[in-house]
């Protein structure tokens, strides 16, 4: 038995490499990124369509289409599909983002040929039944009423709208009239235009056998309509108003969002800003948490995030503070910006952040599904295959002076949008 009174040795993470995927193409040209890892006879398949907000002809149609695909086909009801997936011990999910819409299937390798035809049916003959559309509208309106009563949701909606503009795919917000205006014809048109071979990438992980690949090619490799669509051209139209306060008298807390528009993962400063953001508020021991939670007691949690997307990105600090403490909390957030701008990060703090980030990336390489998520990020954002290696190298070598230069370039108060709700 190990001696539990003796702590294990600390070991430096000396190398991290993202396993390169095997890439094949189906008969109709769809690329398939394969991560063969693990010993369990399971397989995960995710189909990622470029069919998000940038491809809409009407607001909210991408989300509605993604949600309603699963509600049945011309020959199978949504309940029938769910029952079959459960019978074989699988799971079927429809994750999405502002940029993409996805279908994810997880199952035992031996049952893949039983469940893939369901996915094929959903993607070739969805019903978009009027009854299901009506249910979706009712659920969405109920969720809208619940969410828009929360201060943190209001703050998020307002700051993204101010950064990008009310008509921008990353800036517009849902409203009841948008749900009311959704028609079956809109869903069908969006589906036919964007759920095509040229808009699709497939990611397989786990233990996909040759039989799995053959089944995939016989279905999605031959049945999906060919062609592709291109994203709409939209100009950023930010709000000239950079500070907004929305009173909510009955709330016990105030939600704060402070941030600015930044860039996607391809930008030359992304890797360095990622590290800067971690020092500021990217983990529990970061500066914002130490100040606002541990020292001042304003909040249970405060974080900063760098949010890269397919065509742009933004940085923001988010927290909820006790009623009456919002003004002081905002002041302390800007003080932390100034500290990073005025003085280089100490060697001990930087070493702790280096180790934290390397450990975090190490967990991203733990198992086939995590590795496939990394591969997916690189493929969907059209990044260089060495993106992961370059990030690791930046974490290991970035200097305090380089971090300070990035803080002076981006963490300027005059560049920030500020929203306080409560």
C-alpha positions as CSV (number, residue, x, y, z in Angstrom):
1,X,0.0,0.0,0.0
2,X,1.3,3.5,-0.8
3,X,2.2,5.8,2.1
4,X,-0.5,8.4,2.0
5,X,1.4,10.7,4.3
6,X,4.1,11.3,1.7
7,X,3.0,13.7,-1.2
8,X,3.8,12.5,-4.7
9,X,6.7,14.1,-6.5
10,X,6.0,17.2,-8.6
11,X,6.9,16.6,-12.2
12,X,7.3,19.2,-14.9
13,X,5.3,18.9,-18.0
14,X,8.0,18.8,-20.6
15,X,6.1,18.0,-23.8
16,X,2.6,18.2,-25.1
17,X,1.6,17.2,-28.6
18,X,-1.8,17.0,-30.2
19,X,-2.1,13.6,-32.0
20,X,-2.6,14.3,-35.6
21,X,-5.9,12.9,-36.9
22,X,-6.3,10.5,-39.8
23,X,-8.2,12.4,-42.5
24,X,-10.2,10.6,-45.2
25,X,-12.9,11.7,-47.5
26,X,-16.3,10.1,-48.2
27,X,-17.4,9.4,-51.8
28,X,-19.2,12.8,-51.9
29,X,-16.1,14.7,-50.6
30,X,-17.0,15.1,-47.0
31,X,-13.9,15.2,-44.8
32,X,-13.7,12.9,-41.9
33,X,-11.2,13.5,-39.1
34,X,-10.5,10.3,-37.2
35,X,-9.0,10.0,-33.7
36,X,-8.3,6.3,-33.0
37,X,-7.5,6.1,-29.3
38,X,-8.6,4.2,-26.2
39,X,-9.4,0.5,-25.5
40,X,-13.1,0.6,-25.1
41,X,-15.4,-0.5,-28.1
42,X,-17.2,2.8,-28.3
43,X,-17.4,5.5,-31.0
44,X,-18.4,9.1,-31.0
45,X,-19.3,10.9,-34.2
46,X,-20.0,14.6,-34.5
47,X,-21.3,16.2,-37.7
48,X,-20.5,19.9,-37.7
49,X,-22.4,22.0,-40.3
50,X,-21.5,25.6,-41.1
51,X,-25.1,26.6,-40.7
52,X,-25.1,29.1,-37.8
53,X,-26.2,32.7,-37.6
54,X,-23.9,33.8,-40.5
55,X,-26.0,31.7,-42.9
56,X,-29.5,32.9,-41.8
57,X,-32.0,34.7,-44.0
58,X,-34.1,35.4,-40.9
59,X,-33.1,35.8,-37.3
60,X,-33.1,32.8,-35.0
61,X,-33.7,30.4,-37.9
62,X,-30.4,28.5,-37.4
63,X,-31.2,27.7,-33.8
64,X,-34.8,26.8,-34.6
65,X,-33.7,24.5,-37.5
66,X,-31.1,22.7,-35.3
67,X,-33.6,22.2,-32.5
68,X,-36.4,20.9,-34.7
69,X,-34.4,18.5,-36.8
70,X,-34.5,16.0,-34.0
71,X,-38.3,16.1,-33.7
72,X,-39.0,13.6,-36.4
73,X,-38.7,12.7,-40.1
74,X,-41.3,11.8,-42.7
75,X,-41.2,8.2,-41.5
76,X,-40.2,8.4,-37.8
77,X,-41.5,10.5,-35.0
78,X,-39.1,12.1,-32.5
79,X,-40.3,9.7,-29.9
80,X,-39.5,6.7,-32.1
81,X,-36.0,8.0,-32.7
82,X,-35.3,8.6,-29.0
83,X,-36.7,5.2,-28.1
84,X,-34.4,3.4,-30.7
85,X,-31.3,5.3,-29.5
86,X,-32.1,4.4,-25.9
87,X,-32.7,0.7,-26.8
88,X,-29.2,0.5,-28.2
89,X,-27.7,2.4,-25.3
90,X,-26.6,5.4,-27.3
91,X,-27.1,9.1,-27.1
92,X,-27.9,11.6,-29.7
93,X,-27.4,15.3,-29.1
94,X,-27.7,18.5,-31.2
95,X,-25.1,21.0,-29.9
96,X,-24.7,24.3,-31.6
97,X,-23.0,27.7,-31.5
98,X,-23.4,31.1,-33.1
99,X,-21.3,29.7,-36.0
100,X,-22.3,26.1,-36.4
101,X,-25.0,23.5,-35.9
102,X,-24.0,19.9,-35.0
103,X,-25.3,16.4,-34.6
104,X,-23.4,14.1,-32.1
105,X,-23.9,10.4,-31.9
106,X,-22.3,8.3,-29.1
107,X,-22.7,4.5,-29.0
108,X,-21.0,1.1,-28.8
109,X,-19.0,0.4,-32.0
110,X,-21.1,-2.7,-32.7
111,X,-24.3,-0.7,-32.7
112,X,-23.1,2.1,-35.0
113,X,-24.7,0.5,-38.0
114,X,-28.1,0.4,-36.2
115,X,-28.1,4.1,-35.2
116,X,-26.4,5.8,-38.1
117,X,-29.5,5.3,-40.4
118,X,-31.5,7.4,-37.9
119,X,-29.0,10.2,-38.3
120,X,-29.1,9.8,-42.1
121,X,-32.9,10.0,-42.0
122,X,-32.9,13.1,-39.9
123,X,-30.5,14.8,-42.3
124,X,-32.2,13.8,-45.5
125,X,-35.9,14.0,-44.7
126,X,-36.7,16.0,-41.6
127,X,-40.4,16.6,-41.1
128,X,-40.5,20.1,-39.5
129,X,-44.0,19.3,-38.4
130,X,-46.2,22.4,-37.7
131,X,-47.2,20.9,-34.3
132,X,-43.5,20.6,-33.3
133,X,-42.8,24.2,-34.5
134,X,-45.7,25.5,-32.3
135,X,-44.2,23.6,-29.3
136,X,-40.8,25.0,-30.0
137,X,-42.2,28.6,-30.1
138,X,-44.0,28.1,-26.8
139,X,-41.0,26.6,-25.1
140,X,-38.7,29.3,-26.4
141,X,-41.0,32.1,-25.2
142,X,-41.3,30.6,-21.8
143,X,-37.5,30.3,-21.6
144,X,-37.1,33.9,-22.9
145,X,-39.4,35.2,-20.1
146,X,-37.3,33.3,-17.5
147,X,-33.9,34.3,-18.8
148,X,-34.6,38.0,-19.3
149,X,-35.6,38.3,-15.7
150,X,-32.0,37.4,-14.7
151,X,-29.5,40.3,-14.3
152,X,-26.6,38.3,-15.7
153,X,-28.5,37.4,-18.9
154,X,-29.5,41.0,-19.4
155,X,-25.9,42.2,-19.0
156,X,-24.6,39.6,-21.5
157,X,-27.3,40.5,-24.0
158,X,-26.6,44.2,-23.7
159,X,-22.8,44.1,-23.9
160,X,-22.6,41.9,-26.9
161,X,-25.2,44.1,-28.7
162,X,-23.2,47.2,-27.8
163,X,-19.9,45.6,-29.1
164,X,-21.1,44.2,-32.4
165,X,-24.4,46.0,-33.2
166,X,-28.1,45.0,-33.1
167,X,-28.0,43.4,-36.6
168,X,-24.7,41.5,-36.3
169,X,-24.8,37.7,-36.0
170,X,-22.8,38.0,-32.7
171,X,-24.7,41.0,-31.5
172,X,-28.4,40.6,-32.1
173,X,-30.7,39.3,-29.3
174,X,-33.8,37.2,-29.4
175,X,-37.2,38.8,-28.9
176,X,-40.7,37.3,-28.7
177,X,-41.6,38.7,-32.2
178,X,-38.7,36.8,-33.7
179,X,-40.1,33.5,-32.4
180,X,-43.6,34.4,-33.6
181,X,-42.2,35.1,-37.1
182,X,-40.7,31.6,-37.5
183,X,-42.5,29.7,-40.3
184,X,-42.0,26.2,-41.6
185,X,-40.9,27.5,-44.9
186,X,-38.0,29.4,-43.2
187,X,-36.8,26.2,-41.6
188,X,-37.0,24.2,-44.8
189,X,-35.1,26.8,-46.8
190,X,-32.4,27.1,-44.2
191,X,-32.0,23.4,-44.1
192,X,-31.9,22.9,-47.8
193,X,-29.4,25.7,-48.3
194,X,-26.9,24.9,-45.6
195,X,-27.1,21.2,-44.6
196,X,-25.1,20.1,-47.5
197,X,-21.8,18.3,-48.2
198,X,-19.7,21.4,-48.7
199,X,-20.8,22.8,-45.3
200,X,-20.0,19.6,-43.3
201,X,-17.0,18.2,-41.5
202,X,-17.2,14.9,-39.6
203,X,-15.2,14.0,-36.5
204,X,-14.9,10.3,-35.4
205,X,-13.2,9.2,-32.2
206,X,-12.8,6.2,-30.0
207,X,-12.7,2.9,-31.8
208,X,-14.1,3.3,-35.3
209,X,-13.6,0.2,-37.3
210,X,-13.4,-0.3,-41.0
211,X,-17.1,-1.4,-40.8
212,X,-18.0,1.9,-39.2
213,X,-16.3,3.8,-42.0
214,X,-18.0,1.7,-44.7
215,X,-21.4,2.3,-43.1
216,X,-20.7,6.0,-42.9
217,X,-19.7,6.1,-46.6
218,X,-22.8,4.1,-47.7
219,X,-25.2,6.5,-45.9
220,X,-23.9,10.1,-45.4
221,X,-21.3,9.6,-48.1
222,X,-23.9,9.1,-50.7
223,X,-27.3,10.5,-49.5
224,X,-26.6,14.1,-48.5
225,X,-27.1,16.7,-51.1
226,X,-24.0,18.1,-52.6
227,X,-23.0,21.8,-52.7
228,X,-22.2,24.5,-50.2
229,X,-23.3,27.9,-49.1
230,X,-21.4,31.0,-48.1
231,X,-21.8,33.2,-45.1
232,X,-23.6,36.5,-45.3
233,X,-21.5,39.7,-45.3
234,X,-22.3,41.7,-42.2
235,X,-20.6,44.9,-41.0
236,X,-19.9,45.5,-37.3
237,X,-21.9,48.4,-36.1
238,X,-21.0,49.0,-32.5
239,X,-23.0,51.3,-30.2
240,X,-21.3,54.6,-29.6
241,X,-22.6,54.4,-26.0
242,X,-20.0,52.4,-24.0
243,X,-21.4,52.6,-20.5
244,X,-24.9,51.4,-19.6
245,X,-26.6,51.1,-16.2
246,X,-30.0,49.3,-15.9
247,X,-31.6,49.5,-12.5
248,X,-33.5,46.5,-11.1
249,X,-34.8,47.5,-7.7
250,X,-35.9,44.1,-6.5
251,X,-32.7,42.3,-7.1
252,X,-30.3,41.6,-4.3
253,X,-27.3,41.5,-6.6
254,X,-25.9,43.5,-9.5
255,X,-24.5,41.9,-12.6
256,X,-21.4,43.5,-14.1
257,X,-20.0,43.0,-17.6
258,X,-16.9,44.9,-18.8
259,X,-15.2,44.0,-22.1
260,X,-14.2,44.8,-25.6
261,X,-14.2,43.3,-29.1
262,X,-11.0,41.4,-29.8
263,X,-10.2,38.7,-32.5
264,X,-10.4,35.1,-33.5
265,X,-7.8,32.4,-32.9
266,X,-5.8,33.2,-36.0
267,X,-4.8,36.6,-34.7
268,X,-1.1,37.1,-33.9
269,X,-1.9,38.2,-30.3
270,X,-4.4,35.4,-29.5
271,X,-1.9,33.1,-27.7
272,X,-0.4,35.9,-25.6
273,X,-3.7,37.4,-24.7
274,X,-5.0,33.9,-23.7
275,X,-2.2,33.9,-21.0
276,X,-2.8,37.5,-20.0
277,X,-6.5,36.7,-19.6
278,X,-5.7,33.7,-17.4
279,X,-3.5,35.9,-15.1
280,X,-6.3,38.5,-14.8
281,X,-9.3,36.3,-14.3
282,X,-9.1,32.9,-16.1
283,X,-8.8,30.6,-13.1
284,X,-9.8,30.5,-9.4
285,X,-6.5,31.9,-8.1
286,X,-6.4,34.8,-10.6
287,X,-6.0,38.4,-9.7
288,X,-9.7,39.4,-10.0
289,X,-10.8,36.6,-7.7
290,X,-8.1,37.4,-5.2
291,X,-9.2,41.1,-5.1
292,X,-13.0,41.1,-5.4
293,X,-13.7,37.8,-3.6
294,X,-10.9,37.1,-1.1
295,X,-9.9,40.7,-0.2
296,X,-13.0,42.7,-0.6
297,X,-15.8,40.1,-0.2
298,X,-17.9,41.7,-3.0
299,X,-18.7,38.4,-4.8
300,X,-18.6,34.7,-4.8
301,X,-16.9,34.6,-8.2
302,X,-15.5,36.8,-10.8
303,X,-13.9,35.7,-14.1
304,X,-12.5,37.1,-17.3
305,X,-13.0,35.3,-20.6
306,X,-11.5,35.5,-24.0
307,X,-14.2,34.3,-26.4
308,X,-12.9,33.5,-29.9
309,X,-15.4,32.7,-32.6
310,X,-15.2,31.8,-36.2
311,X,-15.1,35.3,-37.6
312,X,-14.3,37.5,-34.6
313,X,-14.1,37.5,-30.8
314,X,-14.4,39.5,-27.6
315,X,-13.0,39.8,-24.1
316,X,-15.1,40.3,-21.0
317,X,-15.1,40.3,-17.3
318,X,-18.2,39.0,-15.6
319,X,-19.4,38.9,-12.0
320,X,-22.4,39.4,-9.8
321,X,-21.8,41.5,-6.6
322,X,-23.8,42.4,-3.6
323,X,-26.3,45.2,-3.9
324,X,-24.6,48.6,-3.5
325,X,-21.1,47.3,-4.2
326,X,-21.3,47.6,-8.0
327,X,-19.5,50.9,-8.3
328,X,-16.6,49.8,-6.0
329,X,-16.3,46.5,-7.8
330,X,-16.1,48.2,-11.2
331,X,-13.4,50.4,-9.9
332,X,-11.4,47.4,-8.6
333,X,-11.7,45.7,-12.0
334,X,-10.1,48.7,-13.7
335,X,-7.4,48.8,-11.0
336,X,-6.4,45.2,-11.9
337,X,-6.2,46.3,-15.6
338,X,-3.9,49.1,-14.5
339,X,-1.7,46.9,-12.4
340,X,-1.1,44.6,-15.4
341,X,-0.3,47.7,-17.6
342,X,2.0,49.4,-15.1
343,X,4.1,46.5,-13.7
344,X,5.4,43.3,-15.2
345,X,4.0,40.0,-13.8
346,X,6.3,38.4,-11.2
347,X,8.3,35.3,-12.0
348,X,6.5,33.2,-9.3
349,X,3.0,34.2,-10.4
350,X,3.9,33.6,-14.1
351,X,5.4,30.2,-13.3
352,X,2.1,29.2,-11.5
353,X,0.1,30.3,-14.5
354,X,2.4,28.4,-16.9
355,X,1.9,25.2,-14.9
356,X,-1.8,25.7,-14.6
357,X,-2.3,26.2,-18.3
358,X,0.0,23.3,-19.3
359,X,-2.0,21.1,-16.9
360,X,-5.2,22.3,-18.3
361,X,-4.0,21.5,-21.9
362,X,-2.9,18.1,-20.7
363,X,-6.4,17.3,-19.6
364,X,-7.5,18.2,-23.2
365,X,-5.3,15.3,-24.4
366,X,-6.8,12.8,-21.9
367,X,-8.8,10.3,-24.0
368,X,-10.0,10.1,-27.6
369,X,-13.1,12.4,-27.1
370,X,-11.1,15.2,-25.6
371,X,-8.5,14.9,-28.3
372,X,-11.2,15.0,-31.0
373,X,-12.6,18.2,-29.5
374,X,-9.1,19.8,-29.9
375,X,-9.0,18.5,-33.5
376,X,-12.4,19.8,-34.2
377,X,-11.5,23.3,-32.9
378,X,-8.5,23.4,-35.2
379,X,-10.4,22.1,-38.2
380,X,-13.6,24.3,-37.8
381,X,-11.6,27.5,-37.3
382,X,-9.3,26.7,-40.3
383,X,-6.2,26.9,-38.0
384,X,-2.7,25.8,-38.8
385,X,-2.2,22.2,-37.8
386,X,0.6,23.4,-35.5
387,X,-1.8,25.7,-33.5
388,X,-1.7,23.6,-30.4
389,X,2.1,23.2,-30.5
390,X,2.5,27.0,-30.9
391,X,0.2,27.6,-27.9
392,X,2.3,25.3,-25.7
393,X,5.4,27.1,-26.9
394,X,4.0,30.5,-26.1
395,X,2.9,29.4,-22.6
396,X,6.5,28.1,-21.9
397,X,8.4,31.1,-23.3
398,X,6.3,34.3,-23.0
399,X,8.0,37.0,-20.9
400,X,6.6,39.4,-18.3
401,X,7.4,42.3,-20.6
402,X,5.5,40.7,-23.5
403,X,2.5,40.3,-21.2
404,X,2.7,43.9,-20.0
405,X,2.9,45.1,-23.6
406,X,-0.3,43.2,-24.4
407,X,-2.0,44.7,-21.4
408,X,-1.1,48.2,-22.5
409,X,-2.4,47.4,-26.0
410,X,-5.8,45.9,-25.1
411,X,-6.7,46.6,-21.4
412,X,-7.4,50.3,-21.9
413,X,-10.4,51.7,-20.1
414,X,-11.4,53.9,-23.0
415,X,-11.7,50.7,-25.2
416,X,-14.1,49.0,-22.8
417,X,-17.8,48.6,-22.8
418,X,-19.4,48.5,-19.4
419,X,-22.8,47.2,-18.4
420,X,-24.2,47.1,-14.8
421,X,-27.7,45.6,-14.2
422,X,-29.2,45.8,-10.8
